[in-house]
Amino acid sequence: MVVTPGEPAGVGPDLTLHLSQQSWPVELIVVADQNLLADRAKQLGVSVMLKTYDATAEPRPSQAGELIVEPVAMPKPARAGMLDPANAPYVIATLTRACSGCQADEFAAMITGPVHKGVINQGGIEFTGHTEWLAQQTGTAQPVMLLVADEMRVALATTHIPLAEVPARIQPELIESVCQTLHHGLERQFAITNPRIAVLGLNPHAGEGGHLGLEDAELIAPALERLRQNGMDIVGPIAADTAFVPERLQGFAAVLAMYHDQGLPVLKYAGFGRSVNVTLGLPIIRTSVDHGTALDRAGTGEADAGSLVAAIHLAISMSERAR
């Protein structure tokens, strides 16, 4: 398993160091600047032995008190809480190394820490998010972002785009493609046979029979009907405001939301700190934390590693199913 800490000024390095405080049933390789980890460990008072990764050595479970590091140097030293666009290429370099290693079957899965999209773009690199970047790197036409918190799973039809652009993106072809990727991922990576999927409407009350918008009746509903005719167990479009009532969620393997802030606030409220971001549709396994860089907590010892730990455990389970 390979771990990328993400933004060097954020809590990613802190959370990564937390991993060294316990043993793991798999070998965890951290792609990072060793000086960054050593400096942050000193700042946090964490005792850790940093060992350089040897790709020729036989993998072994990671032991408490150590981190195995694949070194990638930063252009400039990082200070906790202080963003620096000069280190944007370093963040991308860690992702590139981890992704290429997964593609070559060197690593079984990729677990990513939080990045800061703004500072990466300020550094001259166009970057809208891990999901889109990984899709480009792997040649994946239709990745699907799925957030997992215990038994609740919420996927997105659109990801990191302005809200004003969402309606134009909601086309039958997109809905069908996303649902197919989600269905396949639930079966293959979560071992759910014939998963039942709830699809949210775009408009309030799923359009209210056309009175609150036509997209639900004219675009989403026909796409879902075609999927049902092909044997998929899918329900919708349903009103988003009542979709997450516990009684309505029973029996559904996942919910598909039309846009980022339609579905994720509910999931993060229900499971923040232990939920995991999964990218479906890739030729590799990728999980991630459910939160941002938390610059105000970097270097303070107050960062909660629960989501990163959950992301690793989920990646282990997914890789075992993929064997």
KEPA-481947 format. One line per field, with one value per residue (C-alpha): residue number from 1; x, z, y. Coordinates in nm, 3 decimals, decimal comma, always signed. Example, Ala and Ser with C-alpha at 12.3 -4.5 7.8 and 13.67 -1.06 7.14 Angstrom:
BEGIN
n <- 1; 2;
east <- +1,230; +1,367;
up <- +0,780; +0,714;
north <- -0,450; -0,106;
//
This chain:
BEGIN
n <- 1; 2; 3; 4; 5; 6; 7; 8; 9; 10; 11; 12; 13; 14; 15; 16; 17; 18; 19; 20; 21; 22; 23; 24; 25; 26; 27; 28; 29; 30; 31; 32; 33; 34; 35; 36; 37; 38; 39; 40; 41; 42; 43; 44; 45; 46; 47; 48; 49; 50; 51; 52; 53; 54; 55; 56; 57; 58; 59; 60; 61; 62; 63; 64; 65; 66; 67; 68; 69; 70; 71; 72; 73; 74; 75; 76; 77; 78; 79; 80; 81; 82; 83; 84; 85; 86; 87; 88; 89; 90; 91; 92; 93; 94; 95; 96; 97; 98; 99; 100; 101; 102; 103; 104; 105; 106; 107; 108; 109; 110; 111; 112; 113; 114; 115; 116; 117; 118; 119; 120; 121; 122; 123; 124; 125; 126; 127; 128; 129; 130; 131; 132; 133; 134; 135; 136; 137; 138; 139; 140; 141; 142; 143; 144; 145; 146; 147; 148; 149; 150; 151; 152; 153; 154; 155; 156; 157; 158; 159; 160; 161; 162; 163; 164; 165; 166; 167; 168; 169; 170; 171; 172; 173; 174; 175; 176; 177; 178; 179; 180; 181; 182; 183; 184; 185; 186; 187; 188; 189; 190; 191; 192; 193; 194; 195; 196; 197; 198; 199; 200; 201; 202; 203; 204; 205; 206; 207; 208; 209; 210; 211; 212; 213; 214; 215; 216; 217; 218; 219; 220; 221; 222; 223; 224; 225; 226; 227; 228; 229; 230; 231; 232; 233; 234; 235; 236; 237; 238; 239; 240; 241; 242; 243; 244; 245; 246; 247; 248; 249; 250; 251; 252; 253; 254; 255; 256; 257; 258; 259; 260; 261; 262; 263; 264; 265; 266; 267; 268; 269; 270; 271; 272; 273; 274; 275; 276; 277; 278; 279; 280; 281; 282; 283; 284; 285; 286; 287; 288; 289; 290; 291; 292; 293; 294; 295; 296; 297; 298; 299; 300; 301; 302; 303; 304; 305; 306; 307; 308; 309; 310; 311; 312; 313; 314; 315; 316; 317; 318; 319; 320; 321; 322; 323;
east <- +0,000; +0,128; +0,036; +0,071; +0,054; -0,074; -0,016; +0,310; +0,188; -0,132; -0,220; -0,129; +0,226; +0,089; -0,164; +0,098; +0,326; +0,034; +0,036; +0,379; +0,237; +0,082; +0,166; -0,018; -0,098; +0,046; +0,352; +0,278; +0,505; +0,493; +0,589; +0,718; +1,010; +1,199; +1,311; +0,950; +0,849; +1,151; +1,089; +0,716; +0,786; +1,017; +0,756; +0,490; +0,716; +0,661; +0,931; +0,966; +1,236; +1,228; +1,350; +1,414; +1,197; +1,376; +1,170; +1,377; +1,309; +1,036; +0,729; +0,658; +0,394; +0,479; +0,594; +0,505; +0,767; +0,876; +0,774; +0,905; +0,957; +0,999; +1,184; +1,061; +1,233; +1,047; +1,172; +1,140; +1,109; +0,748; +0,617; +0,305; +0,007; +0,191; +0,103; +0,373; +0,295; +0,660; +0,583; +0,293; +0,516; +0,621; +0,260; +0,199; +0,528; +0,420; +0,087; +0,258; +0,498; +0,218; -0,014; +0,252; +0,351; -0,008; -0,040; +0,274; +0,139; +0,423; +0,163; -0,176; -0,360; -0,314; -0,426; -0,416; -0,394; -0,557; -0,429; -0,495; -0,635; -0,593; -0,220; -0,155; -0,321; -0,129; +0,183; +0,095; -0,053; -0,415; -0,574; -0,943; -0,908; -0,766; -1,057; -1,012; -0,631; -0,627; -0,874; -0,643; -0,334; -0,495; -0,695; -1,025; -1,324; -1,577; -1,444; -1,699; -1,643; -1,794; -1,794; -1,830; -1,925; -1,999; -2,292; -2,381; -2,242; -2,296; -2,169; -2,161; -2,274; -2,066; -1,772; -1,567; -1,745; -1,932; -2,296; -2,402; -2,252; -2,426; -2,761; -2,587; -2,379; -2,681; -2,739; -2,878; -2,541; -2,369; -2,632; -2,614; -2,233; -2,202; -2,466; -2,293; -1,956; -2,113; -2,298; -1,982; -1,773; -2,023; -2,025; -1,652; -1,494; -1,760; -1,887; -2,252; -2,451; -2,705; -2,677; -2,987; -2,911; -3,116; -3,075; -3,155; -3,335; -3,157; -3,435; -3,631; -3,888; -3,729; -3,892; -4,244; -4,389; -4,214; -4,320; -3,973; -3,763; -3,775; -3,438; -3,566; -3,854; -3,692; -3,329; -3,277; -3,593; -3,553; -3,187; -3,286; -3,562; -3,311; -3,086; -3,377; -3,460; -3,102; -3,145; -3,015; -3,199; -3,229; -3,485; -3,541; -3,524; -3,630; -3,648; -3,317; -3,466; -3,620; -3,388; -3,163; -3,437; -3,314; -3,629; -3,594; -3,225; -3,285; -3,204; -3,002; -2,636; -2,565; -2,720; -2,623; -2,634; -2,632; -2,371; -2,111; -2,303; -2,628; -2,507; -2,179; -2,295; -2,533; -2,269; -2,005; -2,247; -2,323; -1,965; -1,711; -1,374; -1,430; -1,567; -1,358; -1,342; -1,317; -1,263; -1,452; -1,385; -1,005; -0,775; -0,621; -0,760; -0,765; -0,905; -0,864; -0,948; -1,282; -1,142; -0,918; -0,574; -0,682; -0,394; -0,486; -0,426; -0,105; +0,183; -0,037; -0,098; -0,475; -0,534; -0,761; -0,623; -0,952; -1,037; -0,688; -0,689; -1,035; -0,911; -0,625; -0,847; -1,093; -0,809; -0,687; -1,036; -1,078; -0,738; -0,816; -1,138; -0,949; -0,708;
up <- +0,000; -0,085; +0,106; -0,015; +0,268; +0,038; +0,110; +0,312; +0,510; +0,615; +0,850; +0,600; +0,734; +1,092; +1,006; +0,821; +1,125; +1,333; +1,121; +1,263; +1,612; +1,537; +1,339; +1,016; +0,849; +0,522; +0,423; +0,407; +0,183; +0,225; -0,076; +0,081; +0,164; +0,448; +0,593; +0,606; +0,804; +1,034; +1,105; +1,165; +1,393; +1,600; +1,613; +1,729; +1,964; +1,771; +1,796; +1,458; +1,256; +0,888; +0,662; +0,291; +0,068; -0,115; -0,412; -0,438; -0,081; +0,007; +0,141; +0,511; +0,749; +0,881; +1,240; +1,510; +1,548; +1,185; +0,848; +0,517; +0,289; -0,086; -0,093; -0,305; -0,235; -0,188; -0,368; -0,044; +0,324; +0,442; +0,754; +0,919; +0,833; +0,572; +0,210; -0,055; -0,428; -0,486; -0,342; -0,577; -0,812; -0,512; -0,432; -0,792; -0,797; -0,495; -0,661; -0,987; -0,814; -0,618; -0,917; -1,149; -0,879; -0,852; -1,229; -1,236; -0,955; -0,731; -0,481; -0,412; -0,344; -0,317; -0,009; -0,041; +0,219; +0,170; -0,094; -0,134; -0,483; -0,466; -0,396; -0,660; -0,918; -0,784; -0,849; -1,218; -1,229; -1,336; -1,075; -0,989; -0,757; -0,702; -0,883; -1,206; -1,192; -1,141; -1,426; -1,657; -1,542; -1,590; -1,905; -1,725; -1,910; -1,626; -1,270; -0,990; -0,652; -0,372; -0,006; +0,247; +0,614; +0,775; +0,571; +0,407; +0,056; -0,151; -0,508; -0,726; -1,085; -1,105; -0,883; -0,855; -1,085; -1,015; -0,923; -1,219; -1,456; -1,306; -1,497; -1,835; -1,730; -1,629; -1,950; -1,996; -2,118; -1,803; -1,571; -1,741; -1,741; -1,376; -1,264; -1,453; -1,298; -0,953; -0,995; -1,111; -0,829; -0,562; -0,693; -0,749; -0,475; -0,205; -0,280; -0,298; -0,532; -0,750; -0,549; -0,514; -0,598; -0,514; -0,758; -0,640; -0,855; -0,965; -0,870; -0,546; -0,506; -0,814; -1,033; -0,884; -1,205; -1,418; -1,214; -1,059; -1,359; -1,646; -1,609; -1,377; -1,599; -1,937; -1,876; -1,555; -1,551; -1,907; -1,836; -1,521; -1,706; -1,963; -1,682; -1,519; -1,849; -1,856; -1,517; -1,278; -0,947; -0,944; -0,795; -0,884; -0,943; -0,583; -0,383; -0,216; +0,091; +0,218; +0,058; +0,363; +0,614; +0,773; +0,686; +0,318; +0,307; +0,421; +0,152; -0,067; -0,129; -0,237; -0,318; -0,631; -0,587; -0,882; -0,744; -0,471; -0,206; -0,258; -0,106; +0,076; +0,357; +0,479; +0,465; +0,633; +0,906; +0,966; +0,959; +0,957; +1,086; +0,987; +0,633; +0,329; -0,026; -0,289; -0,662; -0,861; -1,226; -1,209; -1,298; -0,952; -0,598; -0,447; -0,114; +0,065; +0,371; +0,387; +0,490; +0,382; +0,479; +0,812; +0,808; +1,149; +1,306; +1,125; +1,364; +1,674; +1,755; +1,734; +1,397; +1,402; +1,198; +1,205; +0,839; +0,717; +0,928; +0,791; +0,435; +0,484; +0,631; +0,342; +0,088; +0,246; +0,221; -0,138; -0,241; -0,081; -0,284; -0,601; -0,572;
north <- +0,000; +0,347; +0,664; +1,023; +1,282; +1,557; +1,926; +1,955; +2,257; +2,083; +1,800; +1,528; +1,481; +1,477; +1,206; +1,005; +1,012; +0,889; +0,572; +0,488; +0,454; +0,114; -0,196; -0,284; -0,618; -0,483; -0,284; +0,089; +0,296; +0,674; +0,888; +1,207; +1,431; +1,265; +1,598; +1,714; +1,406; +1,431; +1,801; +1,751; +1,452; +1,670; +1,945; +1,698; +1,506; +1,182; +0,915; +0,745; +0,573; +0,672; +0,393; +0,435; +0,218; -0,063; -0,179; -0,498; -0,610; -0,858; -0,673; -0,715; -0,579; -0,233; -0,222; +0,031; +0,301; +0,316; +0,458; +0,329; +0,628; +0,658; +0,992; +1,282; +1,613; +1,940; +2,253; +2,452; +2,356; +2,358; +2,529; +2,393; +2,611; +2,821; +2,741; +2,785; +2,750; +2,656; +2,313; +2,241; +2,034; +1,825; +1,735; +1,628; +1,433; +1,227; +1,148; +1,056; +0,817; +0,650; +0,619; +0,478; +0,229; +0,108; +0,081; -0,134; -0,357; -0,243; -0,125; -0,286; +0,040; +0,415; +0,610; +0,987; +1,261; +1,602; +1,843; +2,214; +2,269; +2,646; +2,649; +2,382; +2,605; +2,906; +2,701; +2,693; +2,342; +2,296; +2,072; +2,027; +1,727; +1,382; +1,215; +1,407; +1,392; +1,016; +0,970; +1,162; +0,973; +0,633; +0,710; +0,655; +0,800; +0,788; +0,787; +0,802; +0,964; +0,756; +0,856; +0,575; +0,610; +0,275; +0,137; +0,469; +0,522; +0,836; +0,872; +1,183; +1,233; +1,553; +1,642; +1,959; +2,200; +2,526; +2,479; +2,694; +2,434; +2,132; +2,136; +2,132; +1,831; +1,624; +1,431; +1,079; +0,949; +1,072; +0,925; +0,585; +0,579; +0,682; +0,431; +0,151; +0,237; +0,262; -0,068; -0,247; -0,098; -0,199; -0,555; -0,592; -0,382; -0,407; -0,759; -0,645; -0,866; -0,682; -0,358; -0,143; +0,220; +0,530; +0,820; +1,172; +1,426; +1,742; +1,982; +2,027; +1,750; +1,585; +1,849; +1,834; +1,690; +1,951; +2,253; +2,291; +2,193; +1,947; +1,772; +1,501; +1,390; +1,446; +1,346; +1,147; +0,933; +0,793; +0,705; +0,516; +0,331; +0,207; +0,086; -0,098; -0,264; -0,390; -0,553; -0,288; -0,244; +0,133; +0,373; +0,737; +1,014; +1,075; +1,397; +1,471; +1,635; +1,311; +1,054; +1,029; +0,956; +0,629; +0,437; +0,532; +0,440; +0,084; -0,169; +0,067; -0,010; +0,348; +0,684; +0,876; +1,254; +1,490; +1,729; +1,764; +1,955; +1,766; +1,441; +1,492; +1,723; +1,452; +1,179; +1,391; +1,491; +1,126; +1,002; +1,283; +1,171; +0,809; +0,837; +0,753; +0,886; +0,609; +0,653; +0,389; +0,308; +0,334; +0,044; +0,091; +0,104; +0,450; +0,565; +0,896; +1,099; +1,280; +1,619; +1,903; +2,024; +2,181; +2,429; +2,563; +2,221; +2,132; +2,085; +2,121; +1,755; +1,813; +1,644; +1,338; +1,048; +0,853; +0,907; +0,814; +0,498; +0,410; +0,476; +0,231; -0,039; +0,000; -0,013; -0,338; -0,490; -0,378; -0,513; -0,848; -0,872; -0,783; -1,077;
//
